[in-house]
Amino acid sequence: MNQNIQQEIELYVGHRSWRCWCTRRLLARHGYRFDVIDAGADSQLRSWLTHFSGRKTLPYVFVDARPVGGLSEIRSLERSGALEHLVRGEV
């Protein structure tokens, strides 16, 4: 992937979460640059994420400020090839 055309990726994680670790690893394995935001100890941030996403679990991924989902959604997008298009800003 051409790193110059990548959309901004934000990954909200919690403490000692296997799903968060797997999501980080998946994104890193593809060479994507991403910011990791630790929401584990920030109850206000977790409350906002829950309200915004309708989910109480982490991780949660945003691409270009668009909510994408957690590990299951990222894996599904990866398998379909849509993750690459999303990160490139083609969708």
N, C-alpha and C positions, 0 to 999 in steps of 0.2 A: 504494500500500500504506500502511496506517496504521502509522507507525513505532512506535507505542506497544505494538503486540502482536508485535513481531518477536522471534524466538528469537535467542540468542547465536550468532554465527558466528565461528569461528576458522579462519584461513587460514594454513597452514604453507607457507612459500616457501623457495626457494633463490636463490643469487646468479645474476644475469643469465639467468634462465630465461624464455624466450618463453612457455611454458605457464603459468607463474606470473603473468606480466604479463597474459595473456589472461583468466585466472581472476579476477584483481583487477578488470580492466576490466568483465567481465561482471557481477560482483556490484555494482560501483559504478554501472553503467549502470541497474540496477534500483532504485537508491537504498537498497540494504541497507547497514546499518552492520556493520562486521566488524573484528576485530582481526587484524593481520598479525604472525605470529611468524616471524622469520628463523631457519630451521633449517640454513641453508647452511654456517655455520662451526661449528655445535654438533654434534659427532659423537655425543655421548651422546643428544641429542634425536633425531637422525636414526635412531640405532639403535633407540630406543624406538618411533618411528613405523613403522619397517620391521617390527619385531616385532609391533606392535599391528595394523597394517593389512595386512601381508603384501606390501607394496610398497616398492620402493627409490627410487621417483621422487617428485618434488614437482611441483606443489603437492598438498596434501592438505587437504580441507575437513571440518570438524566443524560440525554444526548442533545446538545444545542438547546438546553433549557426545556426540552420536551421529556415528559415522564415516559420511561420505557418499561420499567419493572424490575423484578429481582432476578435471582439466578435462573429460575425456570424459564422466564421470558428471554433472558439473554442466551441461554443454551438453545432454545427453540429458534431464535433469530439466527444464531450461528449455524445451526444445522441446515436451515433453509437458504443461507447465503444472504439473507436480508440485513444482517448486522453490518456487513461491509458496506452495503449501500447506505444504510442509515448513518454510519460514521462518516462516510464521504459526503453526506448532505444530498444524496441523490433521491431521497424520498421525503 
